[in-house]
């Protein structure tokens, strides 16, 4: 049980180490206990994480009560919702790597025997799992929980409501005064963005993966249930240490397939594709875009959740959470029930006592009446995406879009044109040089997609990019185009006036020009100058892979630590 900490604190020669630890509260008895790191992503940067210090302290106390010695440490978090549409957003995906690296660094350096990680925003959550997979020592994830909705004119609103209100204001549908009212009411307190956006998507995916307790993904941040989850998770972690259940025992090809299936059924964020690919790589498991395509073909969208649907995560919590949905999927043989989880039990065992949803609920549809008969995350190839791209198509927008390209080399100029009525019906907005390297960092296009929806153009305008999307983005959108424009991907040669076809049936993303012109443009293209010469963005750009393999940095699995 003390495989790692014993090397740090046992023996006369480790007296200096013990001396340092006595200063932070260790007593004689504590040196004989398994040391458990509690990685807290608390900060006042964002409401998603503002309450996590309390959860970390509850988890630490419960760890101590169950035979461990807790050590709380912090890592960073950033806020997409605050930085969206600015240069600051380039740091967002980069933060996933920084957070994973920092957790690995502390746990590996200090010889901790186990790890509890608490995340509350969409990049720190996969980062926690990536670090756990690399370290491969007993670990458990705790989700900080979803936010409660705001209320405006008797309607529930959230952060995406604010982004879309900007478009409505530009369209003169709402006044400046009402825009401010929505701004003030949308975020009532702690918790992650309230729809099936990236944070809630990843919480559900992590639960399906087996790295958090049953139904822990479907809890409100400010609830007693979340406090109980912290205590139960600490107890489960100590059991994992006792039985030597490690992340790479839990994270497998089959468990990742379970996570993909749940994401599809929930209508989850496109970011889940990037993050699950990155987690798989950290666990040395081969997963590709083809797996998402294969699973999406057989998995219906069952959840009527925002952004494409009507309901918030807090409303899903009220009807029973995610566990009953997983039970439905298991009974249809769409989940692998034999996968082990952090509870020490299998998925099937965990779901055995879970009750089905009541018949009168309206959030989760039946298999006979799905929102969409197959997955909403469509993998597109074609001459614009030789290595793949990810489309988020709910079906409400149709299955095919042919339009005329309007090309932008940055997000900001595209947003300006949308808000100023320069983007018309029948347009395919092309935003490029926003990829992993060219951005760097794959900014999320929530501002332009929300502006399109706010302008009432959701069915009449498409948007494609080598960047990515917020979980709050909806409409006819295609991201993660690989290879990206900056390294010479075909997106770089698109010109204003070109015809672009997006087809979710044939699963193609094509630039409709003749092959000779295509080849001439590719040959004539020259790479733009890279502006970032130093700092974390420069480091990231030099190391990062393309989106089709998860926009990961180097293969830094710490299996031998």
C-alpha positions in Angstrom: 0.0 0.0 0.0 3.0 2.3 0.3 4.8 1.4 -2.9 6.0 4.9 -3.6 5.9 6.9 -0.3 8.1 4.3 1.5 10.9 5.3 -0.8 10.5 8.9 0.3 10.0 8.6 4.0 11.3 5.3 5.3 14.8 4.8 6.9 17.3 7.0 8.7 18.6 8.4 5.5 15.1 9.9 4.8 15.1 11.9 8.0 15.4 15.2 6.1 12.3 14.3 4.1 10.3 13.5 7.2 11.5 16.7 8.8 10.0 18.7 5.9 6.7 16.9 6.1 6.4 17.4 9.9 6.3 21.1 9.2 3.1 20.6 7.1 1.4 18.6 9.7 2.7 15.0 9.6 2.8 13.0 12.8 4.7 9.8 13.6 1.8 7.6 12.6 1.3 9.4 9.3 4.6 8.1 7.9 3.2 4.6 8.0 0.1 5.4 6.0 -0.4 5.5 2.2 0.1 9.0 1.0 -2.8 10.3 -1.2 -2.5 13.4 -3.3 -5.6 15.5 -3.6 -5.2 17.5 -6.8 -7.4 20.6 -6.5 -8.2 22.8 -9.5 -9.6 25.5 -7.2 -9.3 29.1 -8.3 -11.3 32.2 -8.5 -10.6 32.4 -12.2 -14.0 30.9 -13.1 -17.3 29.9 -11.3 -16.7 26.3 -12.6 -13.9 25.9 -10.0 -14.6 28.5 -7.3 -16.0 25.9 -4.9 -13.5 23.1 -5.4 -11.3 24.0 -2.4 -14.2 23.0 -0.2 -14.6 19.7 -2.0 -10.8 19.1 -1.8 -10.9 19.5 2.0 -13.9 17.2 2.3 -12.0 14.6 0.2 -8.8 15.0 2.2 -10.6 14.6 5.6 -12.4 11.4 4.3 -9.1 10.0 3.1 -7.6 10.5 6.5 -10.6 8.8 8.1 -10.3 5.8 5.8 -6.6 5.0 6.6 -4.7 7.3 4.3 -2.7 10.5 4.7 -3.9 13.2 2.4 -1.8 15.9 0.9 -3.7 18.7 -0.9 -1.9 20.4 -3.8 -3.1 22.8 -6.5 -2.9 23.0 -10.2 -4.1 25.8 -12.6 -7.3 26.2 -14.5 -8.4 28.7 -17.2 -11.8 29.8 -18.3 -12.9 29.4 -21.9 -16.1 31.3 -21.2 -14.1 34.4 -20.2 -11.3 34.2 -22.8 -13.6 33.1 -25.7 -13.1 35.1 -28.9 -9.8 36.6 -27.8 -6.1 35.8 -28.1 -6.3 34.4 -24.6 -8.3 31.5 -25.9 -5.1 30.2 -27.6 -4.0 29.0 -24.1 -7.1 26.9 -23.5 -6.2 23.6 -25.0 -2.6 24.2 -24.1 -3.7 24.3 -20.4 -4.8 20.6 -20.7 -1.2 19.6 -21.2 0.1 22.0 -18.6 -2.4 20.6 -16.0 -1.6 17.0 -16.8 2.1 17.7 -16.6 1.8 19.5 -13.3 -0.2 16.7 -11.6 2.2 14.1 -13.0 5.1 16.2 -11.7 3.8 16.6 -8.1 2.7 12.9 -7.7 5.8 11.5 -9.4 8.2 13.8 -7.4 6.6 13.4 -4.0 6.1 9.6 -4.2 2.4 9.7 -3.6 0.7 6.3 -3.4 -2.7 7.4 -4.7 -4.4 10.3 -6.3 -7.8 12.0 -6.0 -8.2 14.7 -8.6 -11.1 17.2 -8.6 -12.0 19.1 -11.8 -14.7 21.5 -12.7 -14.0 22.9 -16.1 -13.5 21.2 -19.4 -9.7 21.2 -19.9 -8.7 20.3 -16.4 -11.0 17.2 -16.4 -9.3 15.2 -19.2 -6.0 16.6 -18.0 -6.6 14.8 -14.6 -7.3 11.5 -16.3 -4.3 11.9 -18.7 -2.0 12.4 -15.6 -3.6 9.3 -13.9 -3.1 7.2 -16.9 0.6 8.2 -17.2 1.3 7.6 -13.6 -0.7 4.4 -13.3 -1.1 4.4 -9.6 -4.5 4.1 -7.8 -6.6 7.1 -8.7 -10.1 8.5 -8.8 -11.7 11.5 -10.3 -14.3 13.8 -8.7 -16.4 16.1 -10.8 -17.1 19.5 -9.3 -20.7 19.4 -10.5 -22.9 21.4 -12.8 -24.2 24.9 -12.3 -27.8 25.7 -11.7 -29.5 27.7 -14.5 -30.1 31.4 -14.4 -33.6 32.8 -14.9 -34.5 35.6 -17.3 -38.2 36.4 -18.1 -39.2 33.1 -16.5 -36.9 31.2 -18.9 -33.8 29.2 -17.9 -30.6 30.6 -19.3 -26.8 29.9 -19.2 -23.5 31.2 -20.6 -24.4 30.2 -24.1 -27.6 32.3 -23.8 -25.3 35.3 -23.3 -23.2 34.5 -26.4 -26.3 34.1 -28.5 -27.8 37.3 -27.0 -24.8 39.2 -28.4 -26.0 38.1 -31.9 -29.6 39.0 -31.1 -28.5 42.4 -30.0 -26.6 42.9 -33.2 -29.7 41.8 -35.0 -31.7 44.4 -33.1 -33.9 41.6 -31.6 -33.1 42.6 -28.1 -32.1 46.0 -26.6 -28.8 46.9 -24.9 -30.6 46.9 -21.6 -31.9 43.3 -22.1 -28.4 42.1 -23.1 -27.0 43.4 -19.8 -29.9 41.8 -17.9 -29.1 38.4 -19.5 -25.4 38.9 -18.7 -26.2 39.5 -15.0 -28.6 36.6 -14.6 -26.9 33.8 -16.6 -24.4 32.6 -14.0 -26.0 32.4 -10.6 -23.1 30.7 -8.7 -20.6 27.8 -8.7 -20.5 25.0 -11.1 -19.7 24.1 -14.7 -21.6 25.4 -17.7 -25.1 23.9 -17.4 -25.9 22.2 -20.7 -24.4 19.1 -22.3 -21.4 21.3 -23.0 -17.8 20.0 -22.7 -17.5 19.9 -18.9 -20.7 17.9 -18.4 -19.9 15.8 -21.5 -16.5 14.9 -20.0 -17.9 14.2 -16.6 -20.3 11.7 -18.1 -17.5 10.2 -20.3 -15.2 9.8 -17.3 -18.0 8.0 -15.4 -18.6 5.7 -18.3 -14.8 5.2 -18.5 -14.9 3.9 -15.0 -12.7 6.5 -13.4 -15.4 8.1 -11.2 -18.3 6.7 -9.1 -21.7 5.8 -10.5 -23.9 8.9 -11.2 -21.2 11.3 -9.8 -21.3 13.1 -13.1 -24.9 14.1 -12.6 -24.7 16.2 -9.5 -25.2 19.9 -8.9 -22.1 21.7 -7.6 -23.8 23.3 -4.6 -25.5 20.1 -3.3 -25.1 17.7 -0.4 -24.9 14.9 -3.0 -21.6 16.3 -4.2 -20.2 16.4 -0.6 -21.2 12.8 -0.1 -19.6 11.9 -3.5 -16.3 13.4 -2.2 -16.5 11.2 0.9 -17.4 8.1 -1.0 -14.7 8.7 -3.6 -12.0 8.9 -0.9 -13.2 5.6 0.5 -13.2 4.0 -2.9 -9.7 5.3 -3.6 -8.4 3.7 -0.4 -10.0 0.5 -1.6 -8.2 0.8 -4.9 -4.9 1.3 -3.1 -5.6 -1.8 -0.9 -6.5 -3.9 -4.0 -3.9 -2.2 -6.3 -6.5 -1.2 -8.8 -4.8 1.2 -11.2 -6.0 3.4 -14.0 -4.5 1.2 -16.7 -6.6 -1.7 -15.2 -9.7 0.5 -15.8 -8.9 2.5 -18.9 -9.0 0.0 -21.8 -10.2 -0.1 -25.4 -13.6 -1.3 -24.2 -14.0 1.3 -21.5 -13.1 4.1 -23.9 -15.7 2.7 -26.3 -18.2 2.9 -23.4 -17.2 6.6 -22.9 -17.7 7.3 -26.7 -21.1 5.6 -26.6 -22.4 7.6 -23.7 -21.1 10.8 -25.3 -23.0 10.0 -28.5 -26.2 9.1 -26.6 -26.1 12.4 -24.7 -25.4 14.5 -27.8 -22.1 15.6 -26.2 -19.4 18.1 -27.2 -17.0 17.7 -30.1 -14.2 18.3 -27.6 -14.8 14.8 -26.3 -13.2 13.5 -29.4 -10.0 15.3 -28.8 -9.9 14.5 -25.1 -10.7 10.8 -25.4 -8.0 10.4 -28.0 -5.6 12.1 -25.7 -6.6 9.9 -22.7 -6.2 6.8 -24.9 -2.7 7.9 -25.9 -1.8 8.5 -22.2 -2.9 5.0 -21.4 -1.2 3.6 -24.5 -4.4 2.4 -26.1 -5.0 2.6 -29.9 -8.1 4.7 -30.6 -8.8 6.6 -33.8 -11.5 8.7 -35.5 -12.7 5.4 -37.1 -13.8 4.2 -33.7 -15.9 7.3 -33.2 -17.4 6.8 -36.6 -18.1 3.1 -36.0 -19.7 3.7 -32.6 -21.7 6.7 -33.8 -23.2 4.5 -36.6 -24.9 2.3 -34.0 -25.6 4.7 -31.2 -28.7 7.0 -31.2 -28.9 10.4 -29.7 -31.4 10.0 -26.8 -30.9 13.1 -24.7 -32.8 16.3 -25.4 -30.2 18.5 -23.8 -28.7 21.9 -24.6 -27.2 23.3 -26.8 -29.3 21.5 -29.5 -32.0 20.4 -27.1 -34.3 22.0 -24.5 -33.0 20.9 -21.1 -30.1 21.6 -18.7 -27.9 19.2 -16.9 -29.5 20.1 -13.5 -32.8 18.9 -15.0 -31.2 15.6 -15.9 -30.0 15.3 -12.3 -33.6 15.6 -11.1 -34.8 12.7 -13.1 -32.0 10.3 -12.1 -28.9 11.4 -13.8 -26.7 9.5 -16.3 -26.8 6.1 -14.6 -30.3 5.1 -15.9 -29.2 6.0 -19.4 -26.1 3.8 -19.1 -28.4 1.0 -17.9 -30.5 1.5 -21.0 -27.4 1.3 -23.2 -26.2 -1.8 -21.3 -29.5 -3.6 -21.8 -29.3 -2.9 -25.6 -25.8 -4.3 -25.5 -24.2 -1.0 -26.5 -21.9 -0.9 -23.4 -19.3 -3.4 -22.3 -20.6 -4.4 -18.9 -17.5 -6.3 -17.8 -15.2 -3.3 -17.5 -13.8 -2.8 -14.0 -14.3 0.7 -12.4 -12.9 2.6 -9.4 -15.6 1.1 -7.2 -13.8 -2.2 -7.6 -16.9 -3.5 -9.4 -17.8 -3.8 -13.1 -20.1 -1.5 -15.0 -22.8 -4.2 -14.9 -22.5 -4.6 -11.2 -22.6 -0.9 -10.6 -25.8 -0.5 -12.7 -27.6 -3.6 -11.3 -29.5 -1.7 -8.6 -30.1 1.5 -10.7 -33.7 2.3 -11.4 -35.0 3.2 -14.8 -36.3 6.7 -15.6 -40.0 7.3 -14.8 -42.3 7.1 -17.8 -43.4 10.8 -17.6 -39.9 12.3 -18.0 -39.2 14.2 -21.3 -35.4 14.5 -21.3 -34.2 11.0 -22.3 -36.0 9.5 -25.3 -36.6 5.8 -25.9 -34.8 3.8 -28.5 -38.0 3.7 -30.4 -38.2 7.5 -30.5 -34.6 8.9 -30.5 -33.6 12.5 -31.1 -31.4 11.1 -33.9 -31.1 7.5 -35.0 -27.3 7.6 -35.0 -24.5 9.7 -33.5 -24.4 13.5 -33.9 -20.6 13.6 -34.0 -19.9 12.7 -37.6 -16.3 12.0 -38.9 -15.9 13.6 -42.3 -13.1 13.0 -44.7 -12.8 14.3 -48.3 -10.3 16.5 -50.1 -10.5 19.3 -47.5 -9.9 16.8 -44.6 -7.7 14.0 -45.8 -7.0 12.9 -42.2 -10.5 13.6 -40.9 -12.7 16.3 -39.3 -15.5 16.3 -36.7 -18.9 17.6 -37.6 -21.6 18.3 -35.0 -24.8 17.7 -36.8 -27.9 17.2 -34.7 -30.1 16.5 -37.7 -32.2 19.7 -37.2 -29.9 21.5 -39.7 -30.3 18.8 -42.3 -27.7 16.3 -43.5 -26.1 18.2 -46.3 -24.9 21.8 -47.0 -23.5 23.2 -50.2 -22.4 26.9 -50.0 -20.0 29.5 -51.1 -16.8 30.0 -49.1 -16.1 33.2 -47.2 -12.6 32.8 -46.0 -11.0 34.3 -42.8 -7.5 33.8 -41.4 -8.7 34.5 -37.9 -11.7 34.2 -35.7 -12.0 37.9 -34.9 -12.5 39.1 -38.4 -15.2 36.4 -39.0 -17.1 37.4 -35.9 -17.0 41.1 -36.9 -18.4 40.3 -40.3 -21.2 38.1 -38.9 -22.3 40.8 -36.4 -22.2 43.5 -39.1 -24.4 41.5 -41.5 -21.7 40.8 -44.1 -22.3 37.0 -43.9 -25.4 36.0 -46.0 -27.5 32.9 -46.4 -25.8 30.2 -48.4 -22.3 31.0 -47.0 -19.7 28.5 -45.7 -17.6 30.5 -43.2 -14.0 29.2 -43.4 -11.9 30.1 -40.4 -8.3 28.8 -40.7 -4.9 29.1 -39.2 -6.5 28.3 -35.9 -5.2 24.7 -35.6 -3.0 23.1 -33.0 0.2 24.5 -34.5 -1.1 27.6 -36.4 -3.2 29.0 -33.7 -1.5 27.8 -31.7 -4.0 26.0 -29.5 -7.1 25.4 -31.5 -9.3 28.2 -30.3 -13.1 27.4 -29.8 -15.4 29.1 -32.2 -18.3 29.7 -29.7 -18.4 33.5 -30.5 -18.9 33.2 -34.2 -21.2 30.1 -34.0 -23.3 31.8 -31.3 -23.4 35.0 -33.4 -24.7 32.9 -36.4 -27.4 31.4 -34.2 -28.3 34.8 -32.7 -28.6 36.3 -36.2 -31.1 33.5 -37.1 -28.8 31.9 -39.7 -28.3 28.5 -38.0 -29.9 26.6 -40.9 -28.6 28.8 -43.7 -24.9 29.3 -42.9 -22.2 26.6 -42.2 -18.9 27.1 -40.5 -15.7 25.0 -41.0 -12.4 25.4 -39.2 -9.1 23.7 -38.3 -9.9 25.1 -34.8 -12.5 23.5 -32.6 -15.8 24.3 -31.0 -17.2 24.9 -27.5 -19.6 22.3 -26.3 -22.1 25.2 -26.5 -21.7 25.5 -30.3 -24.5 24.2 -32.5 -25.6 24.6 -36.0 -24.0 23.2 -39.2 -20.4 23.2 -37.9 -17.2 21.2 -38.8 -14.0 21.5 -36.8 -10.7 19.6 -36.1 -9.9 19.7 -39.9 -6.7 17.7 -40.3 -4.2 18.4 -41.5 -4.5 22.0 -40.4 -4.0 24.9 -42.8 -0.8 26.1 -41.2 1.2 23.0 -42.0 -0.2 22.9 -45.6 -3.5 21.2 -45.2 -6.0 21.8 -48.1 -8.0 24.2 -46.0 -5.1 26.7 -46.7 -6.0 26.9 -50.4 -9.7 27.7 -50.2 -10.6 31.1 -51.8 -13.6 33.4 -51.5 -16.3 32.2 -53.9 -15.3 28.5 -53.9 -18.1 26.0 -53.5 -17.8 23.8 -50.5 -19.9 20.7 -49.8 -20.6 19.2 -46.3 -22.3 15.9 -46.5 -23.1 13.9 -43.3 -24.5 11.0 -45.4 -21.5 10.4 -47.6 -19.3 11.7 -44.7 -17.4 14.0 -47.0 -16.0 17.5 -46.7 -15.1 18.6 -50.2 -13.8 21.7 -52.0 -15.6 21.5 -55.4 -12.9 22.6 -57.8 -11.2 20.6 -60.5 -8.2 18.5 -59.6 -5.8 20.5 -61.7 -6.7 23.7 -60.0 -6.5 21.9 -56.6 -3.0 20.7 -57.3 -1.8 24.1 -58.6 -3.0 25.8 -55.5 -1.4 23.3 -53.2 1.9 23.7 -55.0 1.8 27.5 -54.9 0.9 27.8 -51.2 3.5 29.2 -48.8 3.4 28.8 -45.1 2.7 32.1 -43.1 5.2 33.3 -40.6 4.8 31.9 -37.1 4.4 34.8 -34.7 5.0 33.0 -31.3 8.8 32.9 -30.8 8.9 32.1 -27.1 6.8 31.0 -24.1 4.3 28.2 -23.6 2.5 28.7 -26.9 5.8 28.4 -28.8 6.7 25.2 -26.8 3.3 23.8 -27.5 3.4 24.5 -31.2 6.7 22.7 -31.5 5.5 19.5 -29.8 1.8 19.2 -30.6 0.3 16.6 -32.9 -2.7 17.2 -35.2 -6.3 17.0 -34.1 -7.0 13.6 -35.6 -4.8 12.1 -32.9 -6.0 14.3 -30.1 -3.7 17.4 -30.3 -1.5 15.8 -27.8 2.1 16.9 -27.2 4.8 14.3 -26.9 4.3 10.6 -25.9 5.0 11.3 -22.3 3.5 8.3 -20.6 5.1 7.8 -17.1 4.5 4.1 -16.9 7.8 3.4 -15.2 7.5 6.0 -12.4 
